[in-house]
């Protein structure tokens, strides 16, 4: 899977899905205003958790790989 590694803050609450709070892109912190959608898929035996989030300006696809505990930015959609 290709993507740009990102630094991210995530809240894990018992009984709920992980919730991204903010992430850094190009040395700028983006506060997550809303998670619009989330889904799971896999590449081979590696499960991947996708989060479509917005900061109010653009839509971002963030992907979590639980095997290596990494987050990547897979895509950006702007108006």
mmCIF file of the N, C-alpha and C atoms, coordinates in Angstrom:
data_MODEL
# 
_entry.id   MODEL 
# 
loop_
_atom_site.group_PDB 
_atom_site.id 
_atom_site.type_symbol 
_atom_site.label_atom_id 
_atom_site.label_alt_id 
_atom_site.label_comp_id 
_atom_site.label_asym_id 
_atom_site.label_entity_id 
_atom_site.label_seq_id 
_atom_site.pdbx_PDB_ins_code 
_atom_site.Cartn_x 
_atom_site.Cartn_y 
_atom_site.Cartn_z 
_atom_site.occupancy 
_atom_site.B_iso_or_equiv 
_atom_site.pdbx_formal_charge 
_atom_site.auth_seq_id 
_atom_site.auth_comp_id 
_atom_site.auth_asym_id 
_atom_site.auth_atom_id 
_atom_site.pdbx_PDB_model_num 
ATOM 1   N N  . UNK A 1 1  ? 0.846   -1.187  0.000  1.00 0.00 ? 1  UNK A N  1 
ATOM 2   C CA . UNK A 1 1  ? 0.000   0.000   0.000  1.00 0.00 ? 1  UNK A CA 1 
ATOM 3   C C  . UNK A 1 1  ? 0.885   1.241   0.000  1.00 0.00 ? 1  UNK A C  1 
ATOM 4   N N  . UNK A 1 2  ? 0.581   2.170   -0.870 1.00 0.00 ? 2  UNK A N  1 
ATOM 5   C CA . UNK A 1 2  ? 1.336   3.398   -0.893 1.00 0.00 ? 2  UNK A CA 1 
ATOM 6   C C  . UNK A 1 2  ? 0.611   4.443   -0.066 1.00 0.00 ? 2  UNK A C  1 
ATOM 7   N N  . UNK A 1 3  ? 1.351   5.385   0.418  1.00 0.00 ? 3  UNK A N  1 
ATOM 8   C CA . UNK A 1 3  ? 0.787   6.458   1.213  1.00 0.00 ? 3  UNK A CA 1 
ATOM 9   C C  . UNK A 1 3  ? 1.902   7.197   1.920  1.00 0.00 ? 3  UNK A C  1 
ATOM 10  N N  . UNK A 1 4  ? 1.591   8.396   2.352  1.00 0.00 ? 4  UNK A N  1 
ATOM 11  C CA . UNK A 1 4  ? 2.565   9.213   3.046  1.00 0.00 ? 4  UNK A CA 1 
ATOM 12  C C  . UNK A 1 4  ? 2.409   8.995   4.551  1.00 0.00 ? 4  UNK A C  1 
ATOM 13  N N  . UNK A 1 5  ? 3.487   8.597   5.258  1.00 0.00 ? 5  UNK A N  1 
ATOM 14  C CA . UNK A 1 5  ? 3.386   8.415   6.707  1.00 0.00 ? 5  UNK A CA 1 
ATOM 15  C C  . UNK A 1 5  ? 2.982   9.731   7.379  1.00 0.00 ? 5  UNK A C  1 
ATOM 16  N N  . UNK A 1 6  ? 2.101   9.641   8.360  1.00 0.00 ? 6  UNK A N  1 
ATOM 17  C CA . UNK A 1 6  ? 1.663   10.825  9.089  1.00 0.00 ? 6  UNK A CA 1 
ATOM 18  C C  . UNK A 1 6  ? 1.726   10.560  10.587 1.00 0.00 ? 6  UNK A C  1 
ATOM 19  N N  . UNK A 1 7  ? 1.951   11.638  11.317 1.00 0.00 ? 7  UNK A N  1 
ATOM 20  C CA . UNK A 1 7  ? 1.868   11.608  12.770 1.00 0.00 ? 7  UNK A CA 1 
ATOM 21  C C  . UNK A 1 7  ? 0.423   11.935  13.111 1.00 0.00 ? 7  UNK A C  1 
ATOM 22  N N  . UNK A 1 8  ? -0.154  11.191  14.049 1.00 0.00 ? 8  UNK A N  1 
ATOM 23  C CA . UNK A 1 8  ? -1.583  11.317  14.305 1.00 0.00 ? 8  UNK A CA 1 
ATOM 24  C C  . UNK A 1 8  ? -1.884  11.103  15.786 1.00 0.00 ? 8  UNK A C  1 
ATOM 25  N N  . UNK A 1 9  ? -2.924  11.747  16.267 1.00 0.00 ? 9  UNK A N  1 
ATOM 26  C CA . UNK A 1 9  ? -3.435  11.512  17.619 1.00 0.00 ? 9  UNK A CA 1 
ATOM 27  C C  . UNK A 1 9  ? -4.777  10.813  17.473 1.00 0.00 ? 9  UNK A C  1 
ATOM 28  N N  . UNK A 1 10 ? -4.942  9.719   18.196 1.00 0.00 ? 10 UNK A N  1 
ATOM 29  C CA . UNK A 1 10 ? -6.151  8.909   18.101 1.00 0.00 ? 10 UNK A CA 1 
ATOM 30  C C  . UNK A 1 10 ? -6.658  8.605   19.507 1.00 0.00 ? 10 UNK A C  1 
ATOM 31  N N  . UNK A 1 11 ? -7.970  8.647   19.680 1.00 0.00 ? 11 UNK A N  1 
ATOM 32  C CA . UNK A 1 11 ? -8.587  8.286   20.952 1.00 0.00 ? 11 UNK A CA 1 
ATOM 33  C C  . UNK A 1 11 ? -9.159  6.883   20.796 1.00 0.00 ? 11 UNK A C  1 
ATOM 34  N N  . UNK A 1 12 ? -8.779  5.991   21.705 1.00 0.00 ? 12 UNK A N  1 
ATOM 35  C CA . UNK A 1 12 ? -9.331  4.642   21.759 1.00 0.00 ? 12 UNK A CA 1 
ATOM 36  C C  . UNK A 1 12 ? -10.219 4.562   22.992 1.00 0.00 ? 12 UNK A C  1 
ATOM 37  N N  . UNK A 1 13 ? -11.509 4.328   22.778 1.00 0.00 ? 13 UNK A N  1 
ATOM 38  C CA . UNK A 1 13 ? -12.447 4.218   23.887 1.00 0.00 ? 13 UNK A CA 1 
ATOM 39  C C  . UNK A 1 13 ? -12.977 2.789   23.943 1.00 0.00 ? 13 UNK A C  1 
ATOM 40  N N  . UNK A 1 14 ? -13.147 2.239   25.159 1.00 0.00 ? 14 UNK A N  1 
ATOM 41  C CA . UNK A 1 14 ? -13.671 0.882   25.273 1.00 0.00 ? 14 UNK A CA 1 
ATOM 42  C C  . UNK A 1 14 ? -15.016 0.740   24.557 1.00 0.00 ? 14 UNK A C  1 
ATOM 43  N N  . UNK A 1 15 ? -15.139 -0.292  23.746 1.00 0.00 ? 15 UNK A N  1 
ATOM 44  C CA . UNK A 1 15 ? -16.381 -0.586  23.064 1.00 0.00 ? 15 UNK A CA 1 
ATOM 45  C C  . UNK A 1 15 ? -16.682 0.282   21.859 1.00 0.00 ? 15 UNK A C  1 
ATOM 46  N N  . UNK A 1 16 ? -15.754 1.169   21.485 1.00 0.00 ? 16 UNK A N  1 
ATOM 47  C CA . UNK A 1 16 ? -15.977 2.048   20.339 1.00 0.00 ? 16 UNK A CA 1 
ATOM 48  C C  . UNK A 1 16 ? -14.812 1.928   19.369 1.00 0.00 ? 16 UNK A C  1 
ATOM 49  N N  . UNK A 1 17 ? -15.012 2.409   18.160 1.00 0.00 ? 17 UNK A N  1 
ATOM 50  C CA . UNK A 1 17 ? -13.944 2.431   17.161 1.00 0.00 ? 17 UNK A CA 1 
ATOM 51  C C  . UNK A 1 17 ? -12.943 3.531   17.513 1.00 0.00 ? 17 UNK A C  1 
ATOM 52  N N  . UNK A 1 18 ? -11.725 3.362   17.047 1.00 0.00 ? 18 UNK A N  1 
ATOM 53  C CA . UNK A 1 18 ? -10.713 4.402   17.219 1.00 0.00 ? 18 UNK A CA 1 
ATOM 54  C C  . UNK A 1 18 ? -11.201 5.682   16.564 1.00 0.00 ? 18 UNK A C  1 
ATOM 55  N N  . UNK A 1 19 ? -10.867 6.821   17.181 1.00 0.00 ? 19 UNK A N  1 
ATOM 56  C CA . UNK A 1 19 ? -11.328 8.113   16.649 1.00 0.00 ? 19 UNK A CA 1 
ATOM 57  C C  . UNK A 1 19 ? -10.132 9.035   16.442 1.00 0.00 ? 19 UNK A C  1 
ATOM 58  N N  . UNK A 1 20 ? -9.748  9.290   15.175 1.00 0.00 ? 20 UNK A N  1 
ATOM 59  C CA . UNK A 1 20 ? -8.664  10.245  14.919 1.00 0.00 ? 20 UNK A CA 1 
ATOM 60  C C  . UNK A 1 20 ? -9.067  11.636  15.416 1.00 0.00 ? 20 UNK A C  1 
ATOM 61  N N  . UNK A 1 21 ? -8.133  12.320  16.076 1.00 0.00 ? 21 UNK A N  1 
ATOM 62  C CA . UNK A 1 21 ? -8.396  13.647  16.644 1.00 0.00 ? 21 UNK A CA 1 
ATOM 63  C C  . UNK A 1 21 ? -7.686  14.734  15.831 1.00 0.00 ? 21 UNK A C  1 
ATOM 64  N N  . UNK A 1 22 ? -6.443  14.496  15.486 1.00 0.00 ? 22 UNK A N  1 
ATOM 65  C CA . UNK A 1 22 ? -5.674  15.401  14.633 1.00 0.00 ? 22 UNK A CA 1 
ATOM 66  C C  . UNK A 1 22 ? -4.568  14.622  13.954 1.00 0.00 ? 22 UNK A C  1 
ATOM 67  N N  . UNK A 1 23 ? -4.030  15.191  12.872 1.00 0.00 ? 23 UNK A N  1 
ATOM 68  C CA . UNK A 1 23 ? -2.874  14.608  12.197 1.00 0.00 ? 23 UNK A CA 1 
ATOM 69  C C  . UNK A 1 23 ? -2.034  15.745  11.646 1.00 0.00 ? 23 UNK A C  1 
ATOM 70  N N  . UNK A 1 24 ? -0.760  15.450  11.414 1.00 0.00 ? 24 UNK A N  1 
ATOM 71  C CA . UNK A 1 24 ? 0.157   16.443  10.862 1.00 0.00 ? 24 UNK A CA 1 
ATOM 72  C C  . UNK A 1 24 ? 0.452   16.119  9.409  1.00 0.00 ? 24 UNK A C  1 
ATOM 73  N N  . UNK A 1 25 ? 0.394   17.153  8.584  1.00 0.00 ? 25 UNK A N  1 
ATOM 74  C CA . UNK A 1 25 ? 0.706   17.037  7.170  1.00 0.00 ? 25 UNK A CA 1 
ATOM 75  C C  . UNK A 1 25 ? 1.492   18.268  6.774  1.00 0.00 ? 25 UNK A C  1 
ATOM 76  N N  . UNK A 1 26 ? 2.696   18.055  6.233  1.00 0.00 ? 26 UNK A N  1 
ATOM 77  C CA . UNK A 1 26 ? 3.572   19.161  5.834  1.00 0.00 ? 26 UNK A CA 1 
ATOM 78  C C  . UNK A 1 26 ? 3.784   20.156  6.971  1.00 0.00 ? 26 UNK A C  1 
ATOM 79  N N  . UNK A 1 27 ? 4.047   19.614  8.145  1.00 0.00 ? 27 UNK A N  1 
ATOM 80  C CA . UNK A 1 27 ? 4.343   20.405  9.354  1.00 0.00 ? 27 UNK A CA 1 
ATOM 81  C C  . UNK A 1 27 ? 3.171   21.251  9.830  1.00 0.00 ? 27 UNK A C  1 
ATOM 82  N N  . UNK A 1 28 ? 1.962   20.908  9.385  1.00 0.00 ? 28 UNK A N  1 
ATOM 83  C CA . UNK A 1 28 ? 0.761   21.628  9.815  1.00 0.00 ? 28 UNK A CA 1 
ATOM 84  C C  . UNK A 1 28 ? -0.193  20.643  10.469 1.00 0.00 ? 28 UNK A C  1 
ATOM 85  N N  . UNK A 1 29 ? -0.697  21.005  11.619 1.00 0.00 ? 29 UNK A N  1 
ATOM 86  C CA . UNK A 1 29 ? -1.638  20.139  12.319 1.00 0.00 ? 29 UNK A CA 1 
ATOM 87  C C  . UNK A 1 29 ? -3.059  20.393  11.811 1.00 0.00 ? 29 UNK A C  1 
ATOM 88  N N  . UNK A 1 30 ? -3.742  19.322  11.453 1.00 0.00 ? 30 UNK A N  1 
ATOM 89  C CA . UNK A 1 30 ? -5.124  19.380  10.982 1.00 0.00 ? 30 UNK A CA 1 
ATOM 90  C C  . UNK A 1 30 ? -6.016  18.744  12.042 1.00 0.00 ? 30 UNK A C  1 
ATOM 91  N N  . UNK A 1 31 ? -6.920  19.517  12.599 1.00 0.00 ? 31 UNK A N  1 
ATOM 92  C CA . UNK A 1 31 ? -7.854  18.989  13.591 1.00 0.00 ? 31 UNK A CA 1 
ATOM 93  C C  . UNK A 1 31 ? -8.998  18.303  12.850 1.00 0.00 ? 31 UNK A C  1 
ATOM 94  N N  . UNK A 1 32 ? -9.298  17.082  13.237 1.00 0.00 ? 32 UNK A N  1 
ATOM 95  C CA . UNK A 1 32 ? -10.378 16.325  12.602 1.00 0.00 ? 32 UNK A CA 1 
ATOM 96  C C  . UNK A 1 32 ? -11.711 16.851  13.128 1.00 0.00 ? 32 UNK A C  1 
ATOM 97  N N  . UNK A 1 33 ? -12.480 17.441  12.235 1.00 0.00 ? 33 UNK A N  1 
ATOM 98  C CA . UNK A 1 33 ? -13.799 17.968  12.600 1.00 0.00 ? 33 UNK A CA 1 
ATOM 99  C C  . UNK A 1 33 ? -14.837 16.846  12.610 1.00 0.00 ? 33 UNK A C  1 
ATOM 100 N N  . UNK A 1 34 ? -14.647 15.862  11.701 1.00 0.00 ? 34 UNK A N  1 
ATOM 101 C CA . UNK A 1 34 ? -15.620 14.764  11.592 1.00 0.00 ? 34 UNK A CA 1 
ATOM 102 C C  . UNK A 1 34 ? -15.003 13.576  10.879 1.00 0.00 ? 34 UNK A C  1 
ATOM 103 N N  . UNK A 1 35 ? -15.333 12.392  11.346 1.00 0.00 ? 35 UNK A N  1 
ATOM 104 C CA . UNK A 1 35 ? -15.024 11.171  10.606 1.00 0.00 ? 35 UNK A CA 1 
ATOM 105 C C  . UNK A 1 35 ? -16.274 10.847  9.816  1.00 0.00 ? 35 UNK A C  1 
ATOM 106 N N  . UNK A 1 36 ? -16.183 10.942  8.495  1.00 0.00 ? 36 UNK A N  1 
ATOM 107 C CA . UNK A 1 36 ? -17.372 10.777  7.666  1.00 0.00 ? 36 UNK A CA 1 
ATOM 108 C C  . UNK A 1 36 ? -17.665 9.313   7.335  1.00 0.00 ? 36 UNK A C  1 
ATOM 109 N N  . UNK A 1 37 ? -16.643 8.475   7.362  1.00 0.00 ? 37 UNK A N  1 
ATOM 110 C CA . UNK A 1 37 ? -16.823 7.074   7.009  1.00 0.00 ? 37 UNK A CA 1 
ATOM 111 C C  . UNK A 1 37 ? -15.604 6.300   7.476  1.00 0.00 ? 37 UNK A C  1 
ATOM 112 N N  . UNK A 1 38 ? -15.779 5.016   7.789  1.00 0.00 ? 38 UNK A N  1 
ATOM 113 C CA . UNK A 1 38 ? -14.637 4.152   8.101  1.00 0.00 ? 38 UNK A CA 1 
ATOM 114 C C  . UNK A 1 38 ? -14.941 2.754   7.592  1.00 0.00 ? 38 UNK A C  1 
ATOM 115 N N  . UNK A 1 39 ? -13.888 2.031   7.187  1.00 0.00 ? 39 UNK A N  1 
ATOM 116 C CA . UNK A 1 39 ? -14.043 0.685   6.669  1.00 0.00 ? 39 UNK A CA 1 
ATOM 117 C C  . UNK A 1 39 ? -12.750 -0.081  6.854  1.00 0.00 ? 39 UNK A C  1 
ATOM 118 N N  . UNK A 1 40 ? -12.855 -1.393  6.688  1.00 0.00 ? 40 UNK A N  1 
ATOM 119 C CA . UNK A 1 40 ? -11.708 -2.277  6.850  1.00 0.00 ? 40 UNK A CA 1 
ATOM 120 C C  . UNK A 1 40 ? -11.537 -3.095  5.582  1.00 0.00 ? 40 UNK A C  1 
ATOM 121 N N  . UNK A 1 41 ? -10.283 -3.270  5.176  1.00 0.00 ? 41 UNK A N  1 
ATOM 122 C CA . UNK A 1 41 ? -9.961  -4.201  4.105  1.00 0.00 ? 41 UNK A CA 1 
ATOM 123 C C  . UNK A 1 41 ? -8.625  -4.843  4.450  1.00 0.00 ? 41 UNK A C  1 
ATOM 124 N N  . UNK A 1 42 ? -8.021  -5.516  3.510  1.00 0.00 ? 42 UNK A N  1 
ATOM 125 C CA . UNK A 1 42 ? -6.747  -6.180  3.779  1.00 0.00 ? 42 UNK A CA 1 
ATOM 126 C C  . UNK A 1 42 ? -5.906  -6.223  2.521  1.00 0.00 ? 42 UNK A C  1 
ATOM 127 N N  . UNK A 1 43 ? -4.602  -6.222  2.730  1.00 0.00 ? 43 UNK A N  1 
ATOM 128 C CA . UNK A 1 43 ? -3.636  -6.468  1.665  1.00 0.00 ? 43 UNK A CA 1 
ATOM 129 C C  . UNK A 1 43 ? -2.899  -7.734  2.090  1.00 0.00 ? 43 UNK A C  1 
ATOM 130 N N  . UNK A 1 44 ? -3.168  -8.842  1.392  1.00 0.00 ? 44 UNK A N  1 
ATOM 131 C CA . UNK A 1 44 ? -2.634  -10.126 1.829  1.00 0.00 ? 44 UNK A CA 1 
ATOM 132 C C  . UNK A 1 44 ? -3.228  -10.464 3.190  1.00 0.00 ? 44 UNK A C  1 
ATOM 133 N N  . UNK A 1 45 ? -2.371  -10.741 4.155  1.00 0.00 ? 45 UNK A N  1 
ATOM 134 C CA . UNK A 1 45 ? -2.812  -11.048 5.518  1.00 0.00 ? 45 UNK A CA 1 
ATOM 135 C C  . UNK A 1 45 ? -2.820  -9.830  6.432  1.00 0.00 ? 45 UNK A C  1 
ATOM 136 N N  . UNK A 1 46 ? -2.558  -8.653  5.877  1.00 0.00 ? 46 UNK A N  1 
ATOM 137 C CA . UNK A 1 46 ? -2.481  -7.440  6.689  1.00 0.00 ? 46 UNK A CA 1 
ATOM 138 C C  . UNK A 1 46 ? -3.816  -6.694  6.666  1.00 0.00 ? 46 UNK A C  1 
ATOM 139 N N  . UNK A 1 47 ? -4.497  -6.629  7.814  1.00 0.00 ? 47 UNK A N  1 
ATOM 140 C CA . UNK A 1 47 ? -5.733  -5.850  7.864  1.00 0.00 ? 47 UNK A CA 1 
ATOM 141 C C  . UNK A 1 47 ? -5.403  -4.362  7.836  1.00 0.00 ? 47 UNK A C  1 
ATOM 142 N N  . UNK A 1 48 ? -6.246  -3.578  7.167  1.00 0.00 ? 48 UNK A N  1 
ATOM 143 C CA . UNK A 1 48 ? -6.056  -2.128  7.101  1.00 0.00 ? 48 UNK A CA 1 
ATOM 144 C C  . UNK A 1 48 ? -7.372  -1.455  7.478  1.00 0.00 ? 48 UNK A C  1 
ATOM 145 N N  . UNK A 1 49 ? -7.273  -0.436  8.324  1.00 0.00 ? 49 UNK A N  1 
ATOM 146 C CA . UNK A 1 49 ? -8.448  0.305   8.779  1.00 0.00 ? 49 UNK A CA 1 
ATOM 147 C C  . UNK A 1 49 ? -8.404  1.700   8.166  1.00 0.00 ? 49 UNK A C  1 
ATOM 148 N N  . UNK A 1 50 ? -9.411  2.031   7.378  1.00 0.00 ? 50 UNK A N  1 
ATOM 149 C CA . UNK A 1 50 ? -9.473  3.292   6.653  1.00 0.00 ? 50 UNK A CA 1 
ATOM 150 C C  . UNK A 1 50 ? -10.437 4.248   7.353  1.00 0.00 ? 50 UNK A C  1 
ATOM 151 N N  . UNK A 1 51 ? -10.057 5.519   7.394  1.00 0.00 ? 51 UNK A N  1 
ATOM 152 C CA . UNK A 1 51 ? -10.894 6.566   7.981  1.00 0.00 ? 51 UNK A CA 1 
ATOM 153 C C  . UNK A 1 51 ? -10.951 7.732   7.003  1.00 0.00 ? 51 UNK A C  1 
ATOM 154 N N  . UNK A 1 52 ? -12.153 8.098   6.583  1.00 0.00 ? 52 UNK A N  1 
ATOM 155 C CA . UNK A 1 52 ? -12.348 9.306   5.785  1.00 0.00 ? 52 UNK A CA 1 
ATOM 156 C C  . UNK A 1 52 ? -12.685 10.407  6.778  1.00 0.00 ? 52 UNK A C  1 
ATOM 157 N N  . UNK A 1 53 ? -11.816 11.411  6.872  1.00 0.00 ? 53 UNK A N  1 
ATOM 158 C CA . UNK A 1 53 ? -11.995 12.482  7.851  1.00 0.00 ? 53 UNK A CA 1 
ATOM 159 C C  . UNK A 1 53 ? -11.927 13.836  7.156  1.00 0.00 ? 53 UNK A C  1 
ATOM 160 N N  . UNK A 1 54 ? -12.528 14.827  7.800  1.00 0.00 ? 54 UNK A N  1 
ATOM 161 C CA . UNK A 1 54 ? -12.450 16.187  7.273  1.00 0.00 ? 54 UNK A CA 1 
ATOM 162 C C  . UNK A 1 54 ? -11.990 17.133  8.370  1.00 0.00 ? 54 UNK A C  1 
ATOM 163 N N  . UNK A 1 55 ? -11.261 18.158  7.941  1.00 0.00 ? 55 UNK A N  1 
ATOM 164 C CA . UNK A 1 55 ? -10.867 19.239  8.839  1.00 0.00 ? 55 UNK A CA 1 
ATOM 165 C C  . UNK A 1 55 ? -11.714 20.480  8.570  1.00 0.00 ? 55 UNK A C  1 
ATOM 166 N N  . UNK A 1 56 ? -12.757 20.319  7.770  1.00 0.00 ? 56 UNK A N  1 
ATOM 167 C CA . UNK A 1 56 ? -13.619 21.427  7.388  1.00 0.00 ? 56 UNK A CA 1 
ATOM 168 C C  . UNK A 1 56 ? -13.198 22.083  6.079  1.00 0.00 ? 56 UNK A C  1 
ATOM 169 N N  . UNK A 1 57 ? -12.016 21.740  5.584  1.00 0.00 ? 57 UNK A N  1 
ATOM 170 C CA . UNK A 1 57 ? -11.510 22.307  4.340  1.00 0.00 ? 57 UNK A CA 1 
ATOM 171 C C  . UNK A 1 57 ? -11.346 21.262  3.248  1.00 0.00 ? 57 UNK A C  1 
ATOM 172 N N  . UNK A 1 58 ? -10.996 20.033  3.632  1.00 0.00 ? 58 UNK A N  1 
ATOM 173 C CA . UNK A 1 58 ? -10.752 18.959  2.667  1.00 0.00 ? 58 UNK A CA 1 
ATOM 174 C C  . UNK A 1 58 ? -11.137 17.628  3.299  1.00 0.00 ? 58 UNK A C  1 
ATOM 175 N N  . UNK A 1 59 ? -11.207 16.589  2.468  1.00 0.00 ? 59 UNK A N  1 
ATOM 176 C CA . UNK A 1 59 ? -11.483 15.239  2.916  1.00 0.00 ? 59 UNK A CA 1 
ATOM 177 C C  . UNK A 1 59 ? -10.196 14.433  2.765  1.00 0.00 ? 59 UNK A C  1 
ATOM 178 N N  . UNK A 1 60 ? -9.823  13.709  3.809  1.00 0.00 ? 60 UNK A N  1 
ATOM 179 C CA . UNK A 1 60 ? -8.573  12.951  3.828  1.00 0.00 ? 60 UNK A CA 1 
ATOM 180 C C  . UNK A 1 60 ? -8.878  11.489  4.094  1.00 0.00 ? 60 UNK A C  1 
ATOM 181 N N  . UNK A 1 61 ? -8.117  10.600  3.466  1.00 0.00 ? 61 UNK A N  1 
ATOM 182 C CA . UNK A 1 61 ? -8.216  9.176   3.777  1.00 0.00 ? 61 UNK A CA 1 
ATOM 183 C C  . UNK A 1 61 ? -6.973  8.782   4.557  1.00 0.00 ? 61 UNK A C  1 
ATOM 184 N N  . UNK A 1 62 ? -7.183  8.430   5.826  1.00 0.00 ? 62 UNK A N  1 
ATOM 185 C CA . UNK A 1 62 ? -6.113  7.979   6.703  1.00 0.00 ? 62 UNK A CA 1 
ATOM 186 C C  . UNK A 1 62 ? -6.236  6.476   6.872  1.00 0.00 ? 62 UNK A C  1 
ATOM 187 N N  . UNK A 1 63 ? -5.103  5.768   6.844  1.00 0.00 ? 63 UNK A N  1 
ATOM 188 C CA . UNK A 1 63 ? -5.116  4.308   6.913  1.00 0.00 ? 63 UNK A CA 1 
ATOM 189 C C  . UNK A 1 63 ? -4.213  3.846   8.049  1.00 0.00 ? 63 UNK A C  1 
ATOM 190 N N  . UNK A 1 64 ? -4.768  2.970   8.905  1.00 0.00 ? 64 UNK A N  1 
ATOM 191 C CA . UNK A 1 64 ? -4.024  2.402   10.026 1.00 0.00 ? 64 UNK A CA 1 
ATOM 192 C C  . UNK A 1 64 ? -3.675  0.957   9.729  1.00 0.00 ? 64 UNK A C  1 
ATOM 193 N N  . UNK A 1 65 ? -2.389  0.619   9.890  1.00 0.00 ? 65 UNK A N  1 
ATOM 194 C CA . UNK A 1 65 ? -1.900  -0.748  9.746  1.00 0.00 ? 65 UNK A CA 1 
ATOM 195 C C  . UNK A 1 65 ? -1.583  -1.260  11.151 1.00 0.00 ? 65 UNK A C  1 
ATOM 196 N N  . UNK A 1 66 ? -2.398  -2.174  11.704 1.00 0.00 ? 66 UNK A N  1 
ATOM 197 C CA . UNK A 1 66 ? -2.165  -2.638  13.073 1.00 0.00 ? 66 UNK A CA 1 
ATOM 198 C C  . UNK A 1 66 ? -0.945  -3.546  13.222 1.00 0.00 ? 66 UNK A C  1 
ATOM 199 N N  . UNK A 1 67 ? -0.444  -4.090  12.133 1.00 0.00 ? 67 UNK A N  1 
ATOM 200 C CA . UNK A 1 67 ? 0.734   -4.964  12.205 1.00 0.00 ? 67 UNK A CA 1 
ATOM 201 C C  . UNK A 1 67 ? 1.970   -4.164  12.596 1.00 0.00 ? 67 UNK A C  1 
ATOM 202 N N  . UNK A 1 68 ? 2.203   -3.040  11.909 1.00 0.00 ? 68 UNK A N  1 
ATOM 203 C CA . UNK A 1 68 ? 3.381   -2.223  12.251 1.00 0.00 ? 68 UNK A CA 1 
ATOM 204 C C  . UNK A 1 68 ? 3.008   -0.928  12.982 1.00 0.00 ? 68 UNK A C  1 
ATOM 205 N N  . UNK A 1 69 ? 1.721   -0.797  13.356 1.00 0.00 ? 69 UNK A N  1 
ATOM 206 C CA . UNK A 1 69 ? 1.228   0.353   14.117 1.00 0.00 ? 69 UNK A CA 1 
ATOM 207 C C  . UNK A 1 69 ? 1.488   1.679   13.411 1.00 0.00 ? 69 UNK A C  1 
ATOM 208 N N  . UNK A 1 70 ? 1.362   1.683   12.070 1.00 0.00 ? 70 UNK A N  1 
ATOM 209 C CA . UNK A 1 70 ? 1.639   2.898   11.305 1.00 0.00 ? 70 UNK A CA 1 
ATOM 210 C C  . UNK A 1 70 ? 0.360   3.506   10.750 1.00 0.00 ? 70 UNK A C  1 
ATOM 211 N N  . UNK A 1 71 ? 0.390   4.829   10.561 1.00 0.00 ? 71 UNK A N  1 
ATOM 212 C CA . UNK A 1 71 ? -0.689  5.577   9.920  1.00 0.00 ? 71 UNK A CA 1 
ATOM 213 C C  . UNK A 1 71 ? -0.136  6.220   8.664  1.00 0.00 ? 71 UNK A C  1 
ATOM 214 N N  . UNK A 1 72 ? -0.923  6.168   7.587  1.00 0.00 ? 72 UNK A N  1 
ATOM 215 C CA . UNK A 1 72 ? -0.535  6.826   6.351  1.00 0.00 ? 72 UNK A CA 1 
ATOM 216 C C  . UNK A 1 72 ? -1.704  7.627   5.802  1.00 0.00 ? 72 UNK A C  1 
ATOM 217 N N  . UNK A 1 73 ? -1.354  8.641   5.034  1.00 0.00 ? 73 UNK A N  1 
ATOM 218 C CA . UNK A 1 73 ? -2.338  9.430   4.312  1.00 0.00 ? 73 UNK A CA 1 
ATOM 219 C C  . UNK A 1 73 ? -2.400  8.868   2.909  1.00 0.00 ? 73 UNK A C  1 
ATOM 220 N N  . UNK A 1 74 ? -3.551  8.315   2.534  1.00 0.00 ? 74 UNK A N  1 
ATOM 221 C CA . UNK A 1 74 ? -3.671  7.679   1.221  1.00 0.00 ? 74 UNK A CA 1 
ATOM 222 C C  . UNK A 1 74 ? -4.202  8.647   0.170  1.00 0.00 ? 74 UNK A C  1 
ATOM 223 N N  . UNK A 1 75 ? -5.010  9.635   0.580  1.00 0.00 ? 75 UNK A N  1 
ATOM 224 C CA . UNK A 1 75 ? -5.553  10.542  -0.406 1.00 0.00 ? 75 UNK A CA 1 
ATOM 225 C C  . UNK A 1 75 ? -6.149  11.791  0.198  1.00 0.00 ? 75 UNK A C  1 
ATOM 226 N N  . UNK A 1 76 ? -6.269  12.825  -0.640 1.00 0.00 ? 76 UNK A N  1 
ATOM 227 C CA . UNK A 1 76 ? -6.873  14.113  -0.249 1.00 0.00 ? 76 UNK A CA 1 
ATOM 228 C C  . UNK A 1 76 ? -7.849  14.508  -1.342 1.00 0.00 ? 76 UNK A C  1 
ATOM 229 N N  . UNK A 1 77 ? -9.034  14.956  -0.929 1.00 0.00 ? 77 UNK A N  1 
ATOM 230 C CA . UNK A 1 77 ? -10.009 15.472  -1.878 1.00 0.00 ? 77 UNK A CA 1 
ATOM 231 C C  . UNK A 1 77 ? -10.389 16.885  -1.439 1.00 0.00 ? 77 UNK A C  1 
ATOM 232 N N  . UNK A 1 78 ? -10.195 17.845  -2.341 1.00 0.00 ? 78 UNK A N  1 
ATOM 233 C CA . UNK A 1 78 ? -10.569 19.220  -2.067 1.00 0.00 ? 78 UNK A CA 1 
ATOM 234 C C  . UNK A 1 78 ? -11.653 19.639  -3.059 1.00 0.00 ? 78 UNK A C  1 
ATOM 235 N N  . UNK A 1 79 ? -12.335 20.716  -2.745 1.00 0.00 ? 79 UNK A N  1 
ATOM 236 C CA . UNK A 1 79 ? -13.394 21.193  -3.642 1.00 0.00 ? 79 UNK A CA 1 
ATOM 237 C C  . UNK A 1 79 ? -12.857 21.720  -4.936 1.00 0.00 ? 79 UNK A C  1 
# 
